[in-house]
Every structure is written in structure tokens, then in C-alpha cells.
Amino acid sequence: MDNPDQDFLDEYKPLHVPHKYDAAASLQDNVVYALAQLEYATTPEVAAKLAEFDPQTAVETHQQNARNILEGLFNKGLIKGDDEQERQYNLSKILVPNSGKTDK
């Protein structure tokens, strides 16, 4: 049975963060991996990190690819970013564990 919301679910599924850089992976996966390594970063910073992993590709190409991916993910609400002119993006990862307790 087809879910009538399948197109929406495909478009806005939770973001997958790869555990390593993989040249054969999708461009989005590699941009997200680079952002995860930096935690908080602007497009040029993500492009510079991508250039470390893939020095054969021109930095300008990395910048354009990173800008397209990051803006798209931000506009969908899948990543966060500030409102500065050069937006700083982040994955909104929880870095501090919950200190609460659960009932037995």
C-alpha cells in the first residue's frame, strides 16, 4: 500500500551523517560529513575541509557545491544556521547528555 505522504517523507527524511569521507558517496553526504567534522562552519570553511579530502577538485567547485547543498538543507530545516551575512551552519547535534533520570 502506498503512503500518500511518501513524497514528503522522501524529501524531508532525517539527515544521515556519514561516519567517514567517501569519494564514491553522494555530494550531499560528503558535504554533511565535512560540516560534522567542523561542528559550526561557513560555506568557505566547509569547502576548505572538502578540499582536504579531495584536493584534485578546484576549491571554487567545492564552494559552489557546498553552498548549494548547505542552503538547500537549511531551507528544508534539516540543518541550522545563523542569520549573519556569511551564514554559519551546524547539524544541531546533541553534545551534552541528558542529566535527568528515568523511573524504575
C-alpha positions, 0 to 999 in steps of 0.5 A: 500500500502506498503512503500518500505522504511518501513524497514528503517523507522522501524529501524531508527524511532525517539527515544521515551523517556519514561516519567517514569521507567517501569519494564514491558517496553522494555530494550531499553526504560528503558535504554533511560529513565535512560540516560534522567534522567542523561542528559550526562552519561557513560555506568557505570553511566547509569547502576548505575541509572538502578540499582536504579530502579531495584536493584534485577538485578546484576549491571554487567547485567545492564552494559552489557545491557546498553552498548549494547543498548547505542552503538547500538543507537549511531551507528544508530545516534539516540543518541550522544556521545563523542569520549573519551575512556569511551564514554559519551552519551546524547539524544541531547535534546533541553534545551534552547528555541528558542529566535527568533520570528515568523511573524504575 
